[in-house]
């Protein structure tokens, strides 16, 4: 009855776990959840007001499938100013960030094509490739070297069927960055083998001590690169479901076909809120980023004090991805922590084979809850080791 395509796709591990946590909390259990990648701040008031004003003006009808011109212009300016991207309005389409990645894969991948991406990496890359009838090729990053993605490892996985490379910087779940030098080598690999680069940069504004580097700004990279970003993580707008894609004009034309036959367009009042975010949102980003940095600097030492736990200091995003030397697989450990310690973490295996033995803990939570969560983890590990 159901297609083989959909039967071959596994549900999202992070969303399934979040649903389980909500059921337990509805039963009255005191669960501290650090699972979903969602800022715990409210959307800034001026963004909400802009959307409300748009509703009051009757902006509830269709817009261009590409997005409202003024928003596309603002995105193009932002990419030029912030990322040195050679970007014009014609290089921009407005759509949800997650859908942008899905549409990029659908646009470039034929049945049997192989797509390389980071391992551990975001949970949806593999299923999206599978839905396009492509073959996921996760390439391991190394914890011992700070979750570096070695270009030689990428080269070792290139075949005649390789069609694209997905890179995510800052990384979900590790919080690591792909350096400018590594990006240059990836562009060389892509040029040599005529590959498309899909750059997932949704956490670009949440880089702490260093600076974000956008691969599409490198020489000879723009025409073969699809850059995806959005408003969810930087502006606490996860429920607004709006982001963007920057790519060559021809790519935008192809992706727009998918947009026209699926979403059609994004609601105009949502787009007006997004426009307000870009036009007057830098202070909001700075405030949220500073609070995330303070939480990170508090949490990581607490985790590293726990017997058998080790965690690299993340350079971006808002996740602690820590190793647990307990002898249990990460999925089993997540279940035990949930039901016995009432702490919800995402098992590292949800992000690929290289994540087994690790746990992801979002620090998009209050400092009080983070301290209590680390305390519960430490107490549970102490009992486990007796």
N, C-alpha and C positions, 0 to 999 in steps of 0.2 A: 504494500500500500504506500509506504513512504519511500522516497528516493534513496538510492544507495549513497548519494552525496551527503544527505543530511544524517543518515544513520551512521556514517563514518566519522561524524564530528562529535567530539566529547563536549559536555556542558562546561561552562566557565568554572574553574575551580574556585576562583575568588568570589564569584557571585553566589555559587552554591553554599560556600561556607558562611557568607554573610546572611543568607536566608536562614541557615540553621541557627546562627547566633540570634537572629531576631525572634525565631520561634522559642528559644530558651528564655530570652528576656521577657517575652510575652507571658511565659509561665511563672514569672516573678523571680527568676534567678539573677543574682548580682554578677552579671558578666561584664568584664572590661574588654571591649572589642577594639583591636588595632588592625583590622583586616582590610577595609576598603581604602582605596587611594583617593580620598576626598577631603579637601580642607575643611576644618571644623569652624571656619569663620563664616559669617553671613556675607552675601553679595553686598559690595559697597552701596550705600544709599543712593548716590547719584546715578548709578547704573539702573537701579530699580525705578527711580523717578523717570528716567528717560524712556523706559519701556512703558510705564504707566501713562506718560504724556502721549506717547505714540498710540496707545489704545484709545485714549480720550479723543484723539484726532481721527479715529476711524481707520487706523493702519492695520487692518485685519484681512486684507485681500492678498492675492498672489503678487509676488514680485518676480523679477527676472530669475531664471533658474541659476544664473551665475552669481546672484547676490546683488544687493543694492549698490549702485555705482559709488556712492559716497563712502560706503564701508569698504569696498574693494580698493578704492583710492587710499583710504587710511591704512589698510593692511600693507599695500605696496610701499607707502612711505615708511611704515614701521620696519619692514624687512630691509629697506635701503639704509635707514638710519641705525638700526640696532645690529643688523647682521651683514651689512655691506653687500647685500644681495642686489644684483642687477635686475630689478623687478619693476614691471609696469602694471598698470591696472589690468591689462589683457592677460597677464600671467597669474591672475588670482581667481579662484572660485570659492564661494562661501558654502560651507557644509559642516556637519558635525565631524570632529576630529577622527573619531573611530570609523565613521563612514568613509572619511577621506582615505584612510589606509586601506579599507576594504575595496573601495573603488579603484585605487591605484593598482592593487593586485589584480583585480578583475580586468583592468585595462591592458595590462602588459603580459599576463601569464596565460599560456596555452596549456592544454592537457599534457602532462608529462614534464613540463618545465620545472626546473629546480630553483628554489629561492633560499638563499643563505641568510641567517639571522643569528643574533646572540643567544647563547645558552650559558647561564639562565637569561631568560628574556620574557617580555610581556606575554601573558597567557594566550592572547588571541591571534598572534602572528601565525602559528601553526594551523589552527582551524580555518583561518581566512585563506591561507594558501590551499588547504585541502578543498575548500568550497569552490575554488577556481580550478580544481582538478590538477593542481600542481603538486610538487613534492617538497615538503618542508625539509630543510637541511640546517639543523641547529649546530652551530660551531662554538665549542666551549671557550669560555673565558676562564682565567685562572685566579683563584682566590689568593694564592700565595704571592702573586705579583700585583695585588691590588685590583683584581678584576680587570686586568688589561686584556683587550681583544687584539691578539697578535695577528698582523697581516699575513704572516707566513701560514698560520692555521687556515686563514681564509683561502689563500692560494691552494693549499693542499686539498681543499674540498671543491675546487672548481672542476667542472666536467663540461663536455660539449653540450649538456642539457641545461647548464646554469643560465638563468635569465636575469636574475635580480639579486641585489643585496639590500637587506633592511638593516639600518643602524639606528639605535636609540640612544641619544645623549642629551641630558643626563639619563642614566639607565633606570628603568623600573625592571627588576627590584633592587639592584645593587647600589644605586646612587653614584656609580662611577661615571667618568667622562671619557669620551674618545678624543684623544689629543689631536691637535692640528696636524702634527707629523703623521699620525696614523691615518687621519682623514686623507692626507695627500697620497698615501700609499693605496688606500682604498680606491681613490679616483684613478690612480694608475692601473690598478687591477681591472676596474670597470671599463676603462678605455681600451685596455689591451684585449679584453674579451667581449667588448660591446655589450655591457650590462647596464641595466637601469638601477639607479640608487634611489631607495625610498628612505628619506630621513625623517624619523619621528622625533620632533623637537618640542613636544607638548610641555616639557618641564624646563624649557630654555630660560625662563626668568627666575628659576630657583637654583641658581649656582652660587655657592657661598664664597670661598676665598679666591677662586679663579674666575675666568670669564668664559661664557658660552662661545663655542665656535660652530658656525653653520657650514656644513660641507658644500652646500650649493653656491657659496661665495667664492670657492676656489677657482682658479683659472681652468677653463674647459670643462667645468663640472655642471654648470647650470642647465644646459640643454639635455643632459641625461639624468638629472636629479629631480625627484618629486619631494618637496619639502612640506611637511604637515605640522601644524601647530594649532593652538586654540586658546580658549578663555577659561576652561574648567579649572585648571590647577593654579594659574596665576591670579585669577580674579575671583576665586571661590564661586564659580558659575557652573558647577557640574550638572545641575538640573536644567540649564538653559539649552544644552546640546548644540553648541555652536563653535565652529572653528574655521580653519581655512586650509587650502592647498595652494602652493606656489609651484609652478612648473612652466615648461615651454608653452607657447601659444597653441601648438598642435596638440599637446597633451591635454591642455584645458578643454579644447574642443571635443576630444574623445571622452573625457570624464563627464563633460556636460551632457553627453548623450545618456549616460547612466543616471545622472541627476534628473533629467527630464522624464525618464521612464521609471523612476522610483520615488524620490522625495518631492520632486517638482521644484520646490524652493523651501527656504526657511522662513518662518513667520516674520513679517516686517517689524513688529514691535520687539522681537528678540534681537533682530539685527540693529535696531536703534539703541538698544541697551549695550550691545557689543561696541557700537560706534562711540558711545559715551565712555566706555572703558578705555578705548585706545586714545581718545582725545584728552582724557583727564584722569588717568589711572595709575601713573607711575608711583605716586606716593602710597597708594593702596598696596601695590606690589612690594614696595620697600618695607612697609610696616609688617606685612605678613611674612616676608622672607626673613626679617630680623627675628621675629618670634619663632619661626621654624629653626633658625640657627641656634637660638638659645635653648630650645628643647633638645635639639641634636646634641649640643655640647653638654647638656645635663644627662641625657639618656645613655649615650655610648659608654662613658666611664662606669655607669651603674651596671650595664650589661657585662662589661669586661671584668667586673669584680666577681661575677658569678662563676663558681667552679665548673669548668668544662665549657664555658662560653667564650667565644672570641669574635670581635666585630671590628671591621675596618671602619674608619671614619668616613661616612659618605660625603662626597663632594657636591652633590646636588640632589634634587627631588626631596622627598620627605619620608624616606624609609631607612630603617636599620635592618640590614640583611646579615644575620649573625650565625656563626657555626655553633652547633650544639653537639659536644662529644659525649653522647649518652649511650650509644650502642643501638638506639632506636632509629627507624626511618622517620623522616620528617612528618609524614602523614600520621603515623602512629603517635608521635610526640604531640602533634597539634590536637589530636583527639583527647589525649590524656590531659593536656593543659586546659582544654576547654571544659571537660567534665569534672576534673578534680581540682584544678586551681581557679577555674572560672576566668581564664584569660584566653581570648581568641586571637590567635596569630595565623598567618597564612603559611602553610608548609612550603618549603623551598622547592619541593618536587613539582609543585604546580607550575613552576617557571622553567622546567626542563630537567634533564638528568643531572646536570651539573649543580642543580640546586638541592639535591637530596642531602640531608644532614644539616640543612640550614633552615632558618625561619625568617619570615619577613614581618617586621613590626612597624606599622605606620606611626610616625610621631606627629600626625595631624590630629592630636588629642591634647587635652590640657596637661600641664606639667604635673598637676596633682595625680591625674590618672596614670600618667607615664611612670611616676615614682611608685605608685601602688602596683602597677603592672609588673615592673621590674622586681619589686619585693615579692610578689606572689610567685613569679618564675623562680626566683632564688630559693624560696622556701620549698617549692615543689621539687626542685632538683636536689636539695639537701635530703629530703625524705627519700627520693628515688635512689640515692647513692648509699643509703644505710643498708 
